Amino acid sequence: MRPIPERLRVPLLIAAWLAVLAGLAAFALARLQVTTDLRSFMPAPQTADQKLLLEQIGEGPGSRLLLVAIEGAPVPTLAALSRGLAAALADDPRFGQVINGAFDATQLDPALLPYRYLLSPTLDSHRLDATWLGEQLEQRVEDLASPAGVMLKPLLASDPTLETLAIAERWAPPKAPQTRDGVWFSASGEALMLVETRAAGFDPAGQGEAIAALEAAWHALPEAASARLLLSGPGYFSARVSATTRAEADRIGIASTIGFLLLLLFAYRSLPALLLAALPVASGALAGIGALAGFYGSAHGITLAFGFTLLGVAQEYPIRLLSHRRAGEDALASARALWPLLATAIVSAAIAYLAFLASGVTGLQQLAVFTIAGLVVAGLATRYLLPRVLPPRFADAADRRGIARAQAWLERVPRPPWLPWLLALAGVLVLWQAPGPLWQDDLAALTPVPRELLLRDARLRGELGAPDVRYLLVLRGPDANSVLALSQILEPEGAALVRSGALDAIEWPSRYLPSIGLQRERQAKLPDRTTLEVALADASRDLPFRQGLFEPFVNDVEAARQLPPLTPEAFARSPFGARLAAMLFSADGGWTGLATLSGVHDAAALSKLAEASQGRVRVLDLKAASESLVVAYRERILQALGGALLLLAITVVVALRSPRRAWHVLAPMTLATLLVLVVERAAGISLSLFHLVALTLAAGLGLHYALFFERPVADDAEARRTLHATLVCVVSALLVFGLQALSSLPVLRAIGLTVALGVGFHFCLSILMARPRRERP
Amino acid sequence: MAWLASASAATPPEAAPLEPARLIASLGRDAPARTAFTEVRFSGLLDRPLIARGELEYLGPGQLGKRVDTPYREDTRIAGGEVTVQRGKRAPRRFSLSQIPELEGFLRGFGALLGGDAAALEKDFTLAASGNPAHWRLELTPRDPRLARRVSAIEVDGSGDTPLCFRTREADGDVGVLLVERLATVKLPPRPAPAQLENLCRGGKAP
């Protein structure tokens, strides 16, 4: 084989490197599934409420409802659009029930029709005897002559007591808006709809897909351009918030990338060097994704977002290499000289992240796999690949005049040994006295929904009588029937709460399906054929009804006497089945029923009802349950971080082979982290998971500053190179995260502010505490 | 009446095709207007026709009242899109007209007819007129398919500016005949046949 010509080696190596990266990317794309369901990022639920929250509520009735309003056109147009949209969504598998008020009370599902005497409450207070039937039939004669007769005629022969209507009335939404032109309208003249998505409320991607499908169906309607479509609801918020967060993160990302590139161009005066310096981080990121694809096959979107943030440390590796090149030495030799320290930084970070693997939370384990693989690969690429492709011509950073002046100034800065102790003491005092709660447990506060959207949601929810998304009543029983029976017993108490104004409406599972006991009671009251025929003849003696008209009625009653009671399984196949299934399901070896509430004004009254039930009913506060989950999650992260810190300290001591030198590295890191907390807490900021991740990143960067400053150097030139590299790192980190700190979104602000502050403190304290005192010449 | 007289004087009745819009405009009443009514309903569910008597009230656009006196007492009011039905001493039943769009169209048409509002009527029905000013017939066919599924046509017979007979043909073959003004007080046999009522409406004479 002929040796590859010298001038082709570098381009070929670059091409091979890019090819490997492309292969990795292709593998990851094909294998890795990015999930967005928040539940897979959460720790295993501990309490019953948390379990219910994670297993059922994300799928539950309230969180999957989209509230739809159509406005800006005359009523007939809006009504036609509402009907058109409902028809378009009815066949879409992404949606369950679509209700817009267009509801034919005379149409009961054919599968349920035979059960009407068991489902309707009529027989609780009446019997199908001559008196009651006579009264009913007389009214039917009058109905026939009235305007409503046209509607009721088809029911008459089989259902003269209009049980179908009684059931429809019972199943109609507890607090329905007014109807105009056959569909729901708000007081301000918008057509209103309720659309149930199949995707869980916790699943922003699924919700996003459903919303896109809804909007596509809307735009396909002929008159859509003449009106406006407004959406609301938890799913819409989660999709919209993740979209705006991504849009702002992208904008900031572009601005900071441009700034970062300009900075590197200024620092190294070489475009090829700059482009090549991006390769190690790209390799690290792809290796991380590849590792996730290989080990797990799927990763949570949050894992990836946090992972990319933490991988920001790796950008330091090529910067160190570029800054530490010295005149007369090839890049490979510089890399070799730099490697022991770089390897120490990489290995200690990687070992620290091992603590995350032990956390028992899949999301955190994935984060560790991603970050460790990313850091190691980025480091190895910096050591073995980057030096071989860098252009041979470069400017030695030690020759920069500005750097020399900065170095000289730093040498003159006083470094009182008592200052760190004073800072630490003052910091602890401030932390003690800081205003506001220490932790921010409401994750929603970090990704806030714009106020006007919340107001609109509250208004639409009020008009539609849509269930509250915060409170639920949870009913427990050994089987479905006992839950239904309990629900029946509670119905009057719920009605009393509504009358007293504690809430606007309450929807019990037994509203749709009576318990088997109650169905049997009603069944027992149905007369046999002969008795009914005699009563019917008696009742209709003076009425003009055709002879034998009510034969279908007699047959249906006879059939209903023989029916086995309707079970939840059988009911599930009806159009209202999905509704009941969301309110009644088996869980934890028993059955759970959910009563949805709308317009809760007095949560204490609900608690009282629950207390009186001797544990069979609980009030579930979804907000409290999700906050308790966040708390549990944070505890796991704190434990993992504690473990990581311990591992890091041990690794640094071992690597430096000196506790004293390790102290010089670890002390500024620890103090800087403390000071970040002090500043944020003094400003009244409550800490969230995002702050913790950002603190971890800042500490990783601080480790580098301290390690490099602490390193004994041979000459002033090398000290200047260290300063140059560190300054480039600090300024670039300040640029990238400082821009994020200016964001309007609290989640980006939390990360940006924490990292930017951290970088500043780590840098200053490293200079103050890490650098060995040198004899002045 | 003066206009009608002059119109019929100017053009011979057989040569003047009646224009529905003009005819309807001439029917307009100043609210409130009242008339007694007799309603005969032929239904496949009944073995004899149902006869009810009472008073109809037109109280302005969108406002109608119907009071049944015999054979039972019932008071129906339609106002602001809401229907209230009060029967005997029972609590009144209320429902929103818009819950039943087909009924809404039907009653809107009825109101527009009494108000003489041809344009409004034209929105819900296709109109056709026949006969002459002394004996005319107006035929309303629903445009809305939902209404058409229940009601196939409404025929109004009248004379001059007075409607006398509203015949509602339902899609299932049932027919309701509403006799008003001077026909309301006509004496009917206990079981009138559809043909008898047809004659009555056509000729404006008692059977």
Chai-1 contact restraints between the chains, C-beta under 6 A:
chainA,res_idxA,chainB,res_idxB,connection_type,confidence,min_distance_angstrom,max_distance_angstrom,comment,restraint_id
A,E142,B,Y72,contact,1.0,0.0,6.0,A-B,restraint_1
A,E142,B,E74,contact,1.0,0.0,6.0,A-B,restraint_2
A,A145,B,R41,contact,1.0,0.0,6.0,A-B,restraint_3
A,A145,B,L50,contact,1.0,0.0,6.0,A-B,restraint_4
A,A145,B,A52,contact,1.0,0.0,6.0,A-B,restraint_5
A,P147,B,L103,contact,1.0,0.0,6.0,A-B,restraint_6
A,V150,B,R150,contact,1.0,0.0,6.0,A-B,restraint_7
A,M151,B,I100,contact,1.0,0.0,6.0,A-B,restraint_8
A,L156,B,L45,contact,1.0,0.0,6.0,A-B,restraint_9
A,T179,B,S96,contact,1.0,0.0,6.0,A-B,restraint_10
A,T179,B,S98,contact,1.0,0.0,6.0,A-B,restraint_11
A,T179,B,Q99,contact,1.0,0.0,6.0,A-B,restraint_12
A,R180,B,S98,contact,1.0,0.0,6.0,A-B,restraint_13
A,D181,B,S98,contact,1.0,0.0,6.0,A-B,restraint_14
A,G182,B,P101,contact,1.0,0.0,6.0,A-B,restraint_15
A,P544,B,L46,contact,1.0,0.0,6.0,A-B,restraint_16
A,P544,B,R48,contact,1.0,0.0,6.0,A-B,restraint_17
A,P544,B,L50,contact,1.0,0.0,6.0,A-B,restraint_18
A,R546,B,L45,contact,1.0,0.0,6.0,A-B,restraint_19
A,R546,B,L46,contact,1.0,0.0,6.0,A-B,restraint_20
A,R546,B,D47,contact,1.0,0.0,6.0,A-B,restraint_21
A,L549,B,L45,contact,1.0,0.0,6.0,A-B,restraint_22
